[in-house]
Structure formats: C-alpha cells, structure tokens
Amino acid sequence: STWSKTLGFSDEELFAVPYVDFVHPEDINATIEEANKVAAGASTIQFLNRYRRKDGAYVSLQWTASPYPEEELIYSVARDVTQHIEDALRRTELATIVESSSDAMLLTDPHGRIRRWNRAAESMFGYRSDEIIGSALTTLTPNDYVDQTRELFMRVIGGEPVEAYETVRQTKNGQRFDVSLSVSPIRDANEKVIGVASIIRDISAQKAAEKTIRESEERYRDLFENANDLIQSIDADGRFLYVNKAWRRTLGYEEEDLADKTIFDIIDPVCLPRCVERFRQVMSGEHVGRIEVDFITKDGGAITVEGDVNCRFEDGQPVSTRAIFHDITERKKIDRMKDEFISTVSHELRTPLTSIRGSLDLILGGAAGELPDSAGALLKIARTNSERLVRLINDILDIEKIESGKVAFGQASIKIAQLVEESLLANRGYAEQYGVEFVLEDADSTAVVNGDPDRLMQVMANLLSNAAKFSTRGDNVTISAIQRGGTVRVSVTDTGKGIPRNALEAIFEKFTQVDSSNTRQQGGTGLGLSISKAIVEKHGGTIHVESELGVGSTFWFELPARFPAQIITTSSPDSTRHPIMLRQAGFHPDIVHSIADARDRLKARSYAAMTLDLLLPDESGVSFVRELRDDPATRDLPIIVVSAVAKDGKSELNGHAFKVVDWIDKPIDQRRLTNAVRAAVSSRNGDKPRILHVEDDQDVRHIVQAVLDEVAHIEHATTLKEAKSKLIADSYNLVLLDLKLPDGSGSELLSAIRTTPVVIFSVEEFVGASEVVAASLVKTRTDNNELKRAIKALLTN
C-alpha cells in the first residue's frame, strides 16, 4: 500500500513490468551496478535513485539493500527523500543568492539584535561578522535617524512589511550614505514573528545624481523663468504646459488665465491658419525654421514674436512643443516706418533725378539744338554729378533692401555672353573717362544661366566700373565668360595697384575701401561689392577676388549653368524629328509625349509658344486646343500644329478661329516650322509696335517718348483707371508700367494682362511674381540707352 501511495501504481501494475522500467533513464546503469554488487555478496549498501510515478513525475528514493545468499534474494528498503532533497537544494540556492547579492542582507531577532548578514553587508558597512553579530541594529544608524529606525522596526515586528523605504545609514568609520530598505517579518510555523529580514541597497550615487539633476533643473527653470525671451511649452492639443515670466509680462496673462485656453485662442485670427499649419508641421517632425506669430494680449493689444519651435516625442509620438520667442513688435514697427521712409525717399528723389538725367542726356544729344561749348561743358558736369548722385541713392537703397531681405529677383533664361556684351556696351563710356578699354577675351555663346538680368547687369557694372577706376590709363580690362561643367564663371581682370592680402577677406563688406584716399579721389560709396556679393549669392552663386600687388586684380563670380526651355513641344512617343529641328534652330523645347504631361507643364510654368501633335496617345489634340482657348491662362498662347492630320484638324477647328499660328503637315518642312515658331514668339503686331506707357509724371513721359519714338508708337495713361480702360479697348505689344500711380498701385494691372509683356519702369523694385512681367527696371538705375535696348529686345525677340 505504501508503494501504491508513493508511486500511484496498483500492486498488479507494479508486478507486471520489470523493476528497471520504473527507474529514471539517467539512473538505470547506476541502479543495476549497485544491485549487482549486492548480488555478488557485498554487505549492506545504500544508494539513491529516482522512480517514475504513474503521473509521469519522479520521486527520489533512498535505498538500503542487503543480500540473502541462501535464498538468492536481495532485501531492500526505500525511503522517499524527495522533499528533503528539494529543501536542501533550496537552502543551497538561497545561501548562494544571499552571499552573491550586491545588496546587504541581514537578519535581526525580535529585540533588534543582528544575528546574520552577508558579505555585501560587510563590504557596505565595514564591519566583520564577528564584530557586528549580536549588536543592535541602531549601530548602523546615525544618531539623528535612531528614532526613525526604531519606529520602522516596530512596524515590521508588528507584521507590516516595508518596501523601498529611503533613509540614511552609517559605516563603521561614521560615514553617512543613503539607502533604500526592504524589510519583512520572519515567521515560524505558527505564524509568530520571530525576527526581521532586511535588504539594504546603497543609493547614495543615485541620490547624488538626482540632486545634480534637480539642481540643474532648478537652474534651468530659473534661467527660463528669468530669461528675457518669451518661452512657452504646450501639449499636442495646444494647451499650455508652461510660460515664463517674460511671456506672462509681455502678453499680460497669468498661468491661471490660461487654464481653459489653447495657444490658438490667443493668436491673431489673420495669421491663425498659417500658424496652425506650422504647428502641424512641427508635430509631424518637420523642420520649419524660424516663424513669426501675431499674439493678442490680454488687454486686446497685438504683438509680433519670432522664434524657433521644437517638438518632443515619446515612443515616436509627439507629446509637446517648446518655443523660444523674441518680441519683434517694435522692430516691425520700425521696419514699417523705414519702409515708408525709403518709399518716400525713393519716389521723391528717383523720379526728379530720372527727369533731370534724361533731360540732360537729350540736350547733350542735340535734342534742343546745338549748344555753345561753354554750355555743353557745364551740362556735362551737371550730368556727371547727377550720375554720381543717382549711384549713391541706388547703393544706399539697395543695401537697405538687401539687409532686410526685400531684394526682388526676377527669373529668366540669360545667355551669359549676351549679358556680358551688353554690360560692356553700357559701361564703355565710363571706361573712356579713365582712358581704359574693355576687351572681351572669351565668351561662351552656349552658356545660359537663370536669374534676374537687371541685377546681374548691376553686378557687371560694379565690377567693370571698379576695374576701370583702378586701372592704369591706357591699359585694358579683360573680361571672360566661360562655362565649366555645371557652372558659368565671369571674370573681370584689371591692371591696377592690387589689393593687400590682409584686405581680401573684407573687400566684399559694406563701406570697405582698401585705399580710402584713392577711392575718395575716384569716387564711390564702398557698397558696390557688398551689393554684388548679395546679388550673386541670391542667384545661388559665389563671388571671389584674386589679387597681386603691383600687378592687378581679377574679380570673378560663378553661377549655376541652366538650359532655357521656352517652347513646349508635344509629339507622339515615336516622333523625334521636329524637336530636333527646333534645337537646330536655336530653341530649347520642353518635350512631352501626352496631353496629360503637357497640361501639367503648362500649369507649372509659362511658355512663349507650343507645337502640338494632334495624334497623341491619351486624348484628342483638337479637344486640347479648345481647352487651351477656354482657359484664361493659355487663351493667347501661340500654337503651331505639327501633325500628320494637320489639315483634318484645321477643318474641324474652322481654320484660324482658334488662333493657331500655322498648320504643318508631315513630313515637316523645317524652314516653315522654324519661321512659324519664330513668328509665334516674336509678338509683332503691325509695322511699328504699340506701347502703353502708364506713368503720372509728365517729365518722365516726355523723356520716354523721345527715347522710344523711333522703335514704337507710344500711348500714355496717367492713372490706374485710364490704363485699365485702354487695355480693355485696345491691344498693345508691350506695357511700360510705373508702380506708383495717383489712384493705386500699378501692380493691380498685372492680373488684367494675359500675355502682353510688361516692363516695370518705376522708382522701386517690383516685389512679387507675375508671368507677364518680362523685365523690371529702376528709373535711376536705367539710363536712356539701357531703356531703349531693353524695350527693343522684348519687341524683336
């Protein structure tokens, strides 16, 4: 029955199988070996093995076996020692854990005397076991913590365990350190508390780190709180988490005022959509750079702030943003006042100076008849000094706009060789004053850049005038324009005195004059190179100087090379003939092979003309022509049909009803195609082009009339209203537009002009984007010859 109870088998099951079938496989060989010893006559032996229970588990049995030779039997007695073995293992494991722990472990009796502790406790407190065993627990406690220790001990003796209790203990030599205690009562079999077990962890390093962090946080909080910047933190929904003193003082809100508000409640509604979008971008992890925000103060006022906003993420999710703002309200106010002042100065000085200079040019050119020599000399002096005054005003106004980031730059494809040649022609008279000749050494006729031709002409004028001023009379200034890979370099080399090495780095700074006495003698503001540097860098380029004393200097700038694309060409995928013809004729077409692609290109940019194949894979070319003519943006786009079914298309669209320039069948007549495209982009209308000049200043109108009389028929409008009426009633080849008119800004006309090229001719820069603006000329920066050349170029191209 004992066997059945221990193993779970019945007697019949036990006797039905061999003995070794119950033995653990790992113990079989040892069991057989011990049995053989007894069978061979050995005395009584003891051995241990494991028996399988019916439920599959094993029990450990301690065997005592003796031989009975006369009966040829082995008598054996087994005792179940499973629990004893497990207890022993558990005690061994526990002892190993206790001794190997890095935490101090100790046992105290109910009276608070230390009975046992591990090696970590010896190391932590500095006592040997024989020194501390039997001592009171308070031996390890500083005097000012004794009462606390006794109170804690009594709580545990009363049966209440304590976890992670932070306090202070001391070493044998009296050194105090921070600890964390986990203390538990020890109970006997009757659940009576017979002692206390303590696990002690040294947390002095952790506490020191926490103190350092806390002090650092306090310093940073004090720094944030007392900073002059406006600092705020908001959560992912825009609710305020923190605002510093400067923020509260500036906006007038206290923290309790913001309890039920979000940041969006105090942002000016005008800029709210922009700010919400910026907030969304920041929360999605995008870098948005510096932003401006208009806040409404508690008393209803308005302030403008500028700063950086950063987002904090946890587990990849945005949780809050922090912003450090600067109050720029006063700066914005000053900027507005400065803008108004600059605008007034620009208008009140540039307009009369334009009239003065223009009148002097006309008189000196013979428009008022022959002049006495003495009068001519005096007029030349007046003109020279008016030019000097014009340059001074232009430089001062330009540098102000550059510093405030308000420089306007147009975008056009520019043949660099042509720009350089025009610059040399425009500045040749200036070179003659100094007895210097400009020599174009090399110019790459294929090099093209994208940029503002007027601004790049300004750079050239600065470099050429400096080279002329500081070269030796009778010498040459050499110029080159060469494309090297992806960049185009323009160089201007003089034979002047050269620039000292220590002055090369500062040469492009404002008001820098290497030889001030010589510069004053030659004239100049010291702003030209600074302005040139800003212009070149705005075009994505760089400007440099190389110089050798006594030999001369080379100023050069590099711009990214571009390839202009003014024509959009649609052709079937297997047709490449007519795009090749256009390239051979000097055009740079954008080529697409479907109407869908053509539609996307036309939305992305403006073109001078389009060649259209009516047989495209996705849509009907005839329907696309109708679509283009129904769209105001492309209503006047010149179209040349180049298709195998050109005649059929012409018949379907009723000939010229849709303003198609030409219908060219395949095979293509190259000469006819080239002429048609050139005619499409020339914008000619009659023998003499018609220009609408919108200008309220009578003197400027008179001078422009005199300058352009031979190249165009000029009509005038002095107000915005009059100009609108003329544009509705008639068509013009070009509009010459002043931006400052008595009844509004001339820029309001741009939306009413579809394809007619517009030249801005005003006292201030044109700021904005418009497909119809072909050029922007500043009155005091553009003399009569430059104006005439610019207008002729637009009318004849």
C-alpha positions in Angstrom: 0.0 0.0 0.0 2.9 2.4 0.7 4.3 1.7 -2.8 0.9 2.3 -4.3 0.5 5.5 -2.4 4.0 6.7 -3.2 4.1 5.8 -6.9 0.4 5.7 -7.7 0.5 2.2 -9.3 -1.5 -0.8 -8.1 0.2 -4.0 -7.0 -0.8 -5.7 -10.2 0.8 -2.8 -12.3 4.0 -2.9 -10.2 4.5 -6.7 -10.6 3.6 -6.6 -14.3 6.7 -4.9 -15.5 10.5 -5.3 -14.8 11.9 -3.3 -11.9 14.2 -1.1 -14.1 11.2 0.2 -16.1 10.3 2.4 -13.1 13.8 3.8 -12.8 14.7 7.2 -14.3 16.7 6.6 -17.5 19.7 8.5 -16.2 19.8 6.3 -13.0 19.3 2.9 -14.6 23.0 2.0 -15.1 23.9 3.1 -11.6 21.0 1.1 -10.1 21.9 -2.1 -11.9 25.5 -1.6 -10.9 24.5 -1.3 -7.2 22.2 -4.3 -7.4 25.0 -6.4 -8.9 27.2 -5.5 -6.0 24.7 -6.8 -3.5 24.1 -9.9 -5.6 27.8 -10.6 -5.6 27.8 -10.8 -1.8 28.6 -7.2 -0.8 27.5 -6.1 2.5 24.6 -3.8 3.1 24.8 -0.7 0.8 22.9 2.5 0.3 22.2 4.3 -2.9 19.9 6.9 -4.4 17.8 6.8 -7.5 14.7 8.3 -9.0 11.4 6.3 -9.5 8.7 7.2 -12.0 5.3 7.8 -10.7 2.2 6.9 -12.6 1.5 10.6 -13.4 5.0 10.8 -15.0 6.7 12.7 -12.2 9.7 11.3 -10.4 10.4 10.8 -6.7 13.8 10.5 -5.1 14.2 7.2 -3.1 17.0 6.4 -0.6 17.7 2.6 -0.8 19.2 0.3 1.8 19.9 -3.1 0.3 21.2 -6.4 1.8 21.9 -9.8 0.2 20.4 -13.1 1.4 22.6 -15.7 -0.4 20.9 -18.7 1.0 17.6 -17.5 -0.6 19.3 -15.9 -3.6 17.4 -12.7 -2.8 18.1 -9.1 -2.2 16.1 -7.4 0.5 15.9 -3.6 0.2 14.0 -0.8 2.0 13.3 2.6 0.2 12.6 5.9 1.9 11.0 8.8 -0.1 13.6 11.7 0.3 12.2 14.0 -2.4 11.2 16.8 -0.1 14.4 16.6 1.9 16.4 16.9 -1.3 14.3 19.8 -2.6 14.7 21.6 0.8 18.4 21.1 0.7 18.7 22.4 -2.8 16.5 25.4 -1.9 18.7 26.1 1.1 21.8 25.9 -1.0 20.4 28.1 -3.7 19.2 30.6 -1.2 22.6 30.7 0.5 24.3 31.2 -2.8 21.9 34.0 -3.7 22.3 35.7 -0.4 26.1 35.6 -0.5 26.4 36.6 -4.1 24.0 39.6 -3.9 25.3 43.1 -4.2 22.7 44.3 -1.7 23.4 44.0 2.0 21.1 41.3 3.7 20.8 40.9 7.4 18.6 39.1 10.0 17.7 40.6 13.3 15.9 39.0 16.2 12.7 40.4 17.8 14.8 42.6 20.0 16.6 44.3 17.2 19.9 42.5 17.5 21.8 41.5 14.4 22.1 37.7 14.0 23.3 37.1 10.5 24.4 39.1 7.4 26.1 38.5 4.1 29.4 39.6 2.5 27.8 42.6 0.8 26.8 43.9 4.3 30.4 43.6 5.5 31.6 45.5 2.5 28.9 48.1 2.7 29.3 48.9 6.5 32.9 48.0 7.1 32.2 45.5 10.0 33.4 41.9 10.1 30.7 39.4 11.0 32.3 38.7 14.4 32.3 42.4 15.1 28.6 43.1 14.4 26.8 39.9 15.2 24.8 40.5 18.4 25.0 44.2 18.1 21.9 46.4 18.0 20.5 47.4 14.6 20.9 51.1 15.6 24.7 50.5 15.5 24.4 51.1 11.7 22.2 54.1 12.2 23.2 57.8 12.6 22.1 59.3 15.9 19.5 61.6 14.2 17.9 58.6 12.5 17.7 56.2 15.5 14.1 57.1 16.4 13.1 56.6 12.8 14.8 53.2 12.7 13.2 52.0 15.9 9.7 53.1 14.7 10.3 51.3 11.4 11.5 48.1 13.2 8.4 48.1 15.4 6.1 48.4 12.4 7.8 45.3 10.8 7.8 43.3 14.1 4.1 44.1 14.2 3.7 42.2 10.9 3.8 45.0 8.4 6.4 44.6 5.6 8.0 47.8 4.2 9.3 48.2 0.6 11.7 50.8 -0.8 12.0 52.9 2.3 14.6 55.6 1.8 16.7 56.6 4.8 20.3 57.0 5.9 22.8 54.6 7.4 26.4 54.9 8.5 29.6 52.9 8.1 32.0 51.7 10.8 34.0 54.9 10.4 30.9 57.1 10.7 30.5 57.9 7.0 26.8 58.5 6.2 25.2 57.3 3.0 21.7 57.0 1.5 20.0 53.6 1.4 16.8 52.0 0.3 15.3 49.4 2.6 13.0 46.4 2.0 12.2 44.9 5.4 10.0 41.9 6.1 8.9 40.0 9.2 10.2 36.4 9.7 7.5 33.9 11.0 7.7 30.5 12.4 5.4 27.6 11.6 2.7 29.1 13.8 2.9 32.4 12.0 4.6 34.1 15.0 7.1 36.9 14.1 10.4 35.7 15.3 12.7 38.2 13.6 13.2 40.7 10.8 14.9 40.3 7.4 16.4 43.4 5.8 17.6 44.0 2.3 19.7 47.2 2.1 20.7 48.9 -1.2 23.2 51.7 -1.3 21.6 54.5 -3.3 24.0 57.3 -2.5 25.2 57.6 -6.1 21.6 57.6 -7.3 20.7 60.3 -4.8 23.7 62.4 -5.7 22.7 62.1 -9.4 19.1 63.0 -8.6 20.4 66.0 -6.6 22.6 67.1 -9.5 19.7 66.7 -11.9 17.3 68.5 -9.6 19.7 71.4 -9.1 20.3 71.5 -12.9 16.6 71.6 -13.5 16.2 74.3 -10.9 19.0 76.3 -12.6 17.4 75.8 -16.0 14.0 76.7 -14.7 15.4 79.8 -13.1 17.1 80.6 -16.3 13.9 80.1 -18.3 11.8 81.9 -15.8 14.0 84.9 -15.7 15.1 85.0 -19.3 14.2 88.0 -21.5 13.0 85.6 -24.2 9.4 84.5 -24.3 9.4 80.8 -23.5 6.4 78.5 -23.7 5.6 74.8 -23.7 2.3 73.4 -25.0 1.0 69.9 -25.4 -0.1 68.1 -28.6 -3.5 69.8 -28.4 -2.1 73.3 -28.0 -2.8 73.5 -24.2 -0.3 75.5 -22.2 2.1 73.5 -20.0 4.5 76.3 -19.1 5.0 80.0 -19.8 7.8 82.0 -18.3 7.8 85.4 -16.6 8.7 87.4 -19.7 5.9 85.6 -21.7 3.4 86.4 -18.9 4.6 90.0 -18.6 4.5 90.6 -22.3 1.1 89.1 -23.1 -0.5 90.0 -19.7 -1.7 86.5 -18.9 -1.1 84.7 -15.7 -1.0 80.9 -15.6 -4.5 80.7 -14.1 -5.8 82.7 -17.1 -4.6 80.0 -19.5 -6.1 77.1 -17.7 -9.0 76.8 -20.2 -7.3 78.3 -23.2 -5.1 76.9 -26.0 -2.5 78.8 -27.9 -4.8 79.1 -30.8 -7.2 81.1 -28.7 -4.7 84.0 -28.3 -3.3 84.0 -31.9 -4.4 86.8 -34.2 -7.1 85.3 -36.4 -5.4 86.8 -39.5 -2.3 84.6 -39.1 -4.1 81.7 -37.4 -4.3 79.4 -40.5 -0.6 79.8 -41.2 0.3 79.2 -37.5 -1.9 76.1 -37.4 -0.2 74.7 -40.4 3.2 75.4 -38.9 2.1 73.7 -35.7 1.0 70.6 -37.7 4.4 70.5 -39.5 6.3 70.7 -36.2 4.2 68.0 -34.6 4.9 65.7 -37.6 8.6 66.1 -37.1 9.3 68.6 -39.9 11.8 71.4 -39.5 10.1 74.7 -40.2 12.8 77.1 -39.2 12.1 80.5 -37.6 8.4 81.5 -37.6 6.5 84.7 -36.8 3.4 84.7 -34.7 1.0 87.5 -34.0 -0.5 87.2 -30.5 -3.4 89.1 -29.0 -2.6 90.3 -25.5 -5.0 90.1 -22.5 -5.9 93.8 -22.8 -6.7 93.4 -26.6 -3.4 94.7 -27.9 -1.3 92.9 -30.5 2.4 91.8 -30.5 4.5 90.0 -33.0 7.1 87.4 -31.9 9.7 85.4 -33.8 11.5 82.3 -32.8 12.1 78.5 -33.1 9.7 75.8 -32.2 10.8 72.2 -31.4 8.7 69.1 -30.7 9.4 66.4 -28.0 8.5 62.8 -28.9 7.9 59.8 -26.7 7.7 56.3 -28.3 7.5 58.0 -31.7 4.5 60.1 -30.8 4.5 63.9 -30.4 3.8 65.0 -26.8 4.7 68.6 -26.5 6.4 71.6 -28.2 8.7 74.2 -26.8 9.1 77.6 -28.3 11.6 80.4 -27.6 10.3 83.7 -29.0 11.6 87.2 -29.2 9.3 90.2 -29.2 9.8 91.9 -32.5 6.8 94.2 -32.3 9.0 97.3 -32.1 11.3 96.1 -34.8 8.3 95.5 -37.1 7.1 99.0 -36.3 10.5 100.5 -37.1 10.7 98.4 -40.3 7.3 99.7 -41.4 8.4 103.3 -40.7 11.7 102.6 -42.5 9.8 101.1 -45.5 7.6 104.2 -45.6 10.6 106.5 -45.4 12.5 104.5 -48.1 9.5 104.5 -50.3 9.1 108.3 -49.9 12.8 108.9 -50.5 12.8 106.5 -53.4 9.9 108.3 -55.1 10.8 111.9 -54.2 14.4 111.5 -55.2 14.4 109.0 -58.0 11.6 110.5 -60.1 13.1 114.0 -60.4 16.6 112.6 -60.8 15.3 110.4 -63.7 13.8 113.5 -65.3 17.0 115.6 -64.7 19.3 112.9 -66.1 17.0 112.1 -69.0 16.7 115.8 -69.9 20.5 116.3 -69.7 21.0 113.3 -72.0 18.6 114.6 -74.6 20.1 118.1 -74.5 23.6 116.8 -74.8 22.4 114.5 -77.6 21.2 117.5 -79.6 17.5 117.3 -79.0 17.4 121.0 -78.1 19.8 122.1 -80.9 23.4 122.9 -81.0 24.9 124.2 -77.7 27.7 126.6 -77.1 30.9 124.9 -76.0 30.7 126.5 -72.5 27.1 125.4 -72.0 28.0 121.9 -73.1 30.8 121.7 -70.7 28.6 122.9 -67.8 25.9 120.4 -68.8 28.4 117.5 -68.8 29.4 118.5 -65.3 25.8 118.5 -64.3 25.2 115.1 -65.9 28.3 113.6 -64.3 27.3 114.8 -60.9 23.7 113.7 -61.4 25.0 110.2 -62.3 27.1 110.2 -59.1 24.1 111.2 -57.0 22.0 108.5 -58.7 24.6 105.9 -57.9 24.8 107.0 -54.3 21.0 106.8 -53.9 20.8 103.5 -55.6 23.5 101.9 -53.5 22.1 103.2 -50.2 18.6 102.0 -51.1 19.9 98.7 -52.4 22.0 97.9 -49.3 19.0 98.6 -47.1 16.8 96.2 -49.0 19.5 93.5 -49.1 19.9 93.7 -45.3 16.1 93.5 -44.8 15.8 90.6 -47.2 13.5 92.6 -49.5 15.5 92.4 -52.7 13.3 91.3 -55.6 14.8 89.0 -58.2 13.2 88.1 -61.5 13.8 84.7 -63.2 14.7 84.4 -66.8 17.0 82.4 -69.0 20.0 84.5 -69.7 22.7 83.9 -72.4 25.7 85.0 -70.4 27.7 86.1 -73.5 24.9 88.4 -74.5 24.6 89.8 -71.0 28.4 90.4 -70.8 28.4 92.1 -74.2 25.5 94.4 -73.2 27.3 95.2 -70.0 30.5 96.2 -71.9 28.5 98.4 -74.2 26.6 100.0 -71.4 29.8 100.8 -69.4 32.1 101.7 -72.3 31.5 105.4 -71.8 32.5 105.1 -68.2 35.7 103.3 -69.2 36.6 106.1 -71.7 36.5 108.6 -68.8 39.5 106.8 -67.3 41.3 106.1 -70.6 40.7 102.3 -70.3 39.3 99.9 -72.8 37.2 96.8 -72.1 38.3 93.8 -74.0 36.2 90.6 -74.2 38.7 87.9 -74.2 36.4 84.8 -74.3 32.6 84.4 -74.1 30.9 81.0 -74.3 27.9 81.6 -76.6 26.1 78.5 -75.4 26.4 79.2 -71.7 23.0 80.0 -70.1 22.0 80.9 -66.5 18.7 81.5 -64.8 18.3 84.8 -63.0 17.5 88.5 -63.0 19.2 90.1 -65.9 19.0 93.6 -64.5 20.6 92.5 -61.2 23.3 90.7 -62.9 23.9 93.7 -65.1 24.3 95.6 -61.8 27.0 93.2 -60.7 28.8 93.6 -64.0 28.5 97.4 -63.8 30.1 97.3 -60.3 33.0 95.1 -61.4 33.6 96.9 -64.6 33.5 100.4 -63.0 35.9 99.3 -60.3 38.3 97.8 -62.8 38.2 101.0 -64.9 38.7 103.3 -62.0 41.7 101.5 -60.6 43.5 100.5 -63.8 46.3 102.5 -65.3 45.2 104.9 -68.1 45.9 103.3 -71.5 45.6 99.7 -70.2 42.9 97.1 -71.0 40.4 95.5 -68.7 39.9 91.9 -69.9 36.6 90.1 -69.4 35.7 86.4 -70.0 32.6 84.3 -69.6 33.2 80.5 -69.6 31.1 77.5 -68.7 32.9 74.9 -66.7 30.8 71.8 -66.1 27.7 72.9 -64.2 28.9 76.4 -63.5 29.4 79.6 -65.5 32.3 81.9 -64.5 32.5 85.5 -65.4 35.9 87.2 -64.8 37.0 90.9 -64.8 40.8 91.5 -64.7 42.3 94.9 -64.2 45.9 96.2 -64.1 45.5 98.3 -61.0 47.6 98.5 -57.9 46.3 95.3 -56.5 44.7 94.5 -53.1 46.8 93.7 -49.9 46.4 90.1 -48.8 45.0 91.1 -45.4 42.2 93.1 -47.1 41.0 90.4 -49.4 38.5 88.9 -46.9 37.0 92.2 -46.1 36.7 93.6 -49.6 33.1 92.5 -50.0 31.9 94.0 -46.7 29.9 97.2 -46.5 31.7 100.5 -46.9 35.1 98.7 -47.3 37.6 100.8 -49.2 41.1 99.3 -49.4 42.7 102.7 -50.2 40.4 105.3 -48.9 42.3 108.2 -50.2 42.5 106.8 -53.7 38.8 105.7 -53.5 37.7 109.2 -52.5 39.7 110.6 -55.4 38.0 108.2 -57.8 34.6 108.3 -56.1 32.4 105.5 -54.7 30.4 104.6 -51.6 32.2 101.3 -50.7 28.8 99.5 -51.2 29.1 98.2 -54.7 31.0 94.9 -54.0 28.8 94.2 -50.9 25.7 94.6 -53.1 27.3 92.4 -55.8 28.0 89.7 -53.3 24.4 89.6 -52.1 23.1 89.5 -55.7 25.4 86.7 -56.8 24.6 84.6 -53.6 20.8 85.2 -54.2 21.4 83.5 -57.6 23.0 80.5 -55.9 26.5 81.6 -56.9 29.7 82.8 -55.3 32.0 85.8 -55.9 35.7 86.0 -55.2 38.8 88.1 -55.9 42.4 87.2 -56.7 45.0 90.0 -56.5 48.7 90.6 -56.6 50.1 94.0 -55.5 51.6 95.9 -58.4 50.1 93.6 -61.0 46.3 93.9 -60.7 43.2 92.0 -59.6 40.7 89.5 -61.0 37.2 89.6 -59.7 35.0 86.7 -60.7 31.7 85.2 -59.9 30.2 81.8 -60.7 26.6 80.9 -61.3 24.8 77.5 -61.8 24.5 76.8 -65.5 21.0 76.5 -66.9 19.4 75.5 -70.1 16.4 77.6 -71.1 13.2 76.0 -72.2 10.8 78.5 -73.8 8.9 76.2 -76.2 6.7 73.3 -75.1 6.6 70.6 -77.8 4.1 67.8 -77.8 4.9 64.8 -80.1 4.0 61.2 -80.3 6.5 58.9 -78.5 7.9 57.6 -81.7 8.4 61.0 -83.3 11.6 62.9 -82.6 12.1 64.8 -85.9 10.5 68.2 -85.2 12.0 68.6 -81.7 15.4 68.0 -83.3 14.6 70.7 -85.9 13.7 73.2 -83.1 17.0 72.5 -81.3 18.9 73.0 -84.6 17.2 76.4 -85.0 18.4 77.5 -81.5 15.3 76.8 -79.5 15.3 74.8 -76.3 12.0 72.9 -76.2 10.4 71.1 -73.3 9.3 67.8 -74.9 6.2 65.8 -73.7 4.5 62.8 -75.3 1.0 63.1 -73.9 -1.6 65.8 -73.3 -1.7 65.0 -69.6 2.0 65.8 -69.3 1.5 68.9 -71.4 -1.3 70.1 -69.1 1.0 69.6 -66.1 3.9 71.5 -67.7 1.6 74.4 -68.6 0.4 74.7 -65.0 4.0 74.7 -63.7 5.4 77.5 -65.9 4.7 79.8 -68.8 5.9 79.3 -72.4 6.4 81.5 -75.4 4.7 79.0 -77.8 3.6 75.4 -78.2 4.0 73.0 -81.0 1.2 70.4 -80.9 0.8 66.9 -82.5 -2.9 66.2 -82.9 -2.3 62.4 -82.6 -1.3 61.8 -79.0 -1.9 58.5 -77.2 -4.2 59.7 -74.4 -6.5 62.5 -75.7 -7.6 64.3 -78.8 -5.3 67.2 -79.8 -8.3 69.0 -81.3 -10.1 68.9 -77.9 -7.0 70.1 -76.2 -6.8 73.2 -78.4 -10.4 74.0 -77.4 -9.4 73.5 -73.7 -6.4 75.8 -74.0 -8.5 78.6 -75.6 -11.2 78.3 -72.9 -8.6 78.7 -70.1 -7.7 82.4 -69.5 -4.1 81.4 -68.6 -3.5 79.9 -72.1 -6.1 81.7 -74.2 -3.4 83.7 -76.1 -0.6 81.0 -76.1 0.6 80.8 -79.7 0.1 77.2 -81.0 1.7 75.6 -84.1 0.1 72.4 -85.1 2.6 69.8 -86.4 0.8 66.6 -87.3 0.1 64.1 -90.0 -3.6 65.1 -89.7 -3.0 68.9 -89.6 -5.4 69.5 -92.5 -8.2 67.5 -90.8 -7.6 69.4 -87.6 -7.7 72.7 -89.3 -11.0 71.8 -91.0 -12.5 70.6 -87.7 -11.5 73.7 -85.8 -12.7 76.0 -88.6 -9.3 77.2 -89.8 -7.9 80.1 -87.8 -10.9 80.5 -85.5 -8.7 79.2 -82.6 -5.7 81.4 -83.4 -3.4 78.6 -84.5 -0.3 80.2 -86.0 0.3 77.5 -88.6 -0.9 74.0 -89.6 2.1 72.0 -90.7 1.7 68.5 -92.2 4.2 65.7 -92.0 6.8 65.2 -93.5 7.8 68.5 -91.9 9.2 71.5 -93.8 11.9 72.6 -91.4 12.1 76.1 -92.8 8.4 76.5 -92.4 8.4 75.1 -88.8 11.3 77.4 -87.8 9.6 80.5 -89.3 6.3 79.7 -87.6 7.8 79.3 -84.2 9.9 82.5 -84.5 6.7 84.3 -85.6 4.8 82.9 -82.7 7.3 84.2 -80.1 8.1 87.5 -81.7 4.9 89.2 -80.5 4.9 91.5 -83.6 1.7 93.4 -84.4 2.0 95.7 -87.4 5.0 97.5 -88.8 5.5 99.6 -85.6 4.9 98.0 -82.2 2.4 99.8 -79.9 3.4 100.5 -76.2 1.1 101.7 -73.5 3.2 103.8 -71.1 1.5 104.1 -67.7 3.1 107.0 -65.9 1.8 110.0 -64.0 5.0 112.1 -64.1 4.9 114.4 -67.1 8.6 114.8 -67.4 9.2 111.1 -67.4 6.5 110.6 -70.1 8.2 113.2 -72.3 11.6 111.7 -72.0 10.4 108.1 -72.6 8.5 109.4 -75.7 11.7 110.9 -77.0 13.8 107.8 -76.3 11.4 105.3 -77.8 9.8 107.3 -80.6 11.9 105.6 -83.3 11.2 102.0 -82.1 7.5 102.1 -81.1 4.3 104.0 -81.1 3.7 105.3 -77.5 0.4 105.8 -75.9 0.1 107.2 -72.4 -2.1 106.6 -69.4 -1.6 108.7 -66.2 -3.9 106.8 -63.8 -4.8 103.2 -63.0 -8.3 103.7 -64.2 -7.2 105.2 -67.5 -4.8 102.3 -68.1 -7.5 99.7 -67.4 -9.8 101.4 -69.9 -7.1 101.4 -72.6 -6.2 97.8 -72.0 -9.9 96.8 -72.4 -10.4 98.9 -75.5 -7.2 98.0 -77.4 -4.3 95.7 -77.6 -0.6 96.5 -77.2 2.7 94.8 -77.9 4.1 95.9 -74.6 3.1 97.8 -71.4 5.7 100.1 -69.7 4.4 100.4 -66.2 5.1 102.7 -63.2 4.1 101.1 -59.9 3.2 104.4 -58.1 0.1 105.9 -59.6 -2.2 108.5 -58.1 -5.1 106.1 -57.7 -3.4 102.9 -56.7 -0.5 100.5 -57.4 0.3 99.7 -61.0 0.7 96.1 -60.0 -3.1 95.9 -59.9 -3.0 95.9 -63.7 -1.0 92.7 -63.9 -4.0 90.4 -63.2 -5.8 92.0 -66.2 -3.0 91.4 -68.6 -2.8 87.9 -70.1 0.1 87.6 -72.5 1.2 91.1 -73.3 4.8 91.5 -71.9 5.1 94.1 -69.1 8.2 96.1 -68.3 8.1 97.7 -64.8 9.8 101.1 -65.0 9.5 102.6 -61.6 11.4 104.2 -58.7 11.2 100.9 -56.7 11.8 97.2 -57.2 8.9 95.0 -58.3 8.2 92.6 -55.5 6.1 89.7 -56.5 5.6 87.1 -59.1 3.8 87.5 -62.4 4.1 85.6 -65.7 3.6 88.8 -67.8 6.4 90.8 -66.2 9.3 90.5 -68.7 11.6 92.9 -67.0 11.8 95.3 -64.0 13.9 98.5 -64.4 14.6 101.0 -61.7 14.4 104.6 -63.1 17.6 105.9 -61.5 19.5 102.7 -62.4 18.5 102.7 -66.1 19.7 105.3 -68.5 18.1 106.2 -71.8 20.2 103.7 -73.8 19.5 100.8 -71.4 15.8 101.5 -71.5 15.8 101.6 -75.3 17.8 98.4 -75.6 15.6 96.5 -73.2 12.4 97.6 -75.0 13.8 96.8 -78.4 15.0 93.4 -77.3 11.5 92.5 -76.0 9.8 93.8 -79.1 12.0 91.9 -81.5 12.6 88.6 -79.8 
